[in-house]
Amino acid sequence: MLLTDNRRLRLENDELNIDGMRRMRSRVTCLEEKIKLYKDKMSRNKKLIVAYKLLIVSWMIFLVILLLDG
């Protein structure tokens, strides 16, 4: 009787642990996706910043050339 109850409780505990691991795995997957999206967004932002800096430098060079010629 006690062995049967003990075995049943152990099986229920194992099932709960498996369910917990599945939930944790899905949370980890969700967080990994969020991190990837954040990294992609930051990469795009850095590229955009570099593009704006190049644009500003080009305008500065253009203005200097105009001032020197004029």
C-alpha positions as CSV (number, residue, x, y, z in Angstrom):
1,M,0.0,0.0,0.0
2,L,2.7,2.5,1.0
3,L,4.9,1.4,-1.9
4,T,2.0,2.0,-4.3
5,D,1.2,5.4,-2.9
6,N,4.9,6.3,-2.9
7,R,5.2,5.2,-6.5
8,R,2.1,7.2,-7.5
9,L,3.4,10.3,-5.8
10,R,6.8,9.9,-7.4
11,L,5.1,9.7,-10.9
12,E,3.0,12.7,-10.2
13,N,6.1,14.6,-9.1
14,D,7.9,13.6,-12.2
15,E,5.0,14.7,-14.4
16,L,5.0,18.1,-12.6
17,N,8.7,18.4,-13.1
18,I,8.4,17.6,-16.8
19,D,5.6,20.2,-17.1
20,G,7.7,22.8,-15.3
21,M,10.6,22.1,-17.6
22,R,8.4,22.5,-20.7
23,R,7.1,25.8,-19.5
24,M,10.7,26.9,-18.6
25,R,11.9,25.9,-22.1
26,S,9.2,27.8,-23.8
27,R,10.0,30.9,-21.7
28,V,13.7,30.6,-22.6
29,T,12.9,30.3,-26.3
30,C,10.7,33.4,-26.0
31,L,13.5,35.3,-24.3
32,E,16.0,34.1,-26.9
33,E,13.8,35.4,-29.6
34,K,13.4,38.8,-27.8
35,I,17.2,39.1,-27.4
36,K,17.7,38.3,-31.1
37,L,15.2,40.9,-32.1
38,Y,16.8,43.5,-29.8
39,K,20.3,42.7,-31.3
40,D,18.9,43.1,-34.8
41,K,17.3,46.4,-33.9
42,M,20.5,47.7,-32.3
43,S,22.5,46.6,-35.4
44,R,20.1,48.5,-37.7
45,N,20.4,51.6,-35.4
46,K,24.2,51.5,-35.5
47,K,24.2,51.2,-39.3
48,L,21.8,54.2,-39.5
49,I,24.0,56.3,-37.2
50,V,27.0,55.5,-39.4
51,A,25.0,56.5,-42.5
52,Y,24.0,59.9,-40.9
53,K,27.6,60.5,-39.8
54,L,28.8,59.9,-43.4
55,L,26.1,62.2,-44.7
56,I,27.1,65.0,-42.3
57,V,30.8,64.6,-43.1
58,S,30.0,64.7,-46.9
59,W,28.0,67.9,-46.4
60,M,30.9,69.5,-44.4
61,I,33.4,68.6,-47.1
62,F,31.0,70.0,-49.8
63,L,30.6,73.3,-47.8
64,V,34.4,73.6,-47.3
65,I,35.0,73.0,-51.0
66,L,32.4,75.7,-51.8
67,L,34.0,78.2,-49.4
68,L,37.5,77.6,-50.8
69,D,36.4,78.0,-54.4
70,G,34.2,81.0,-53.7
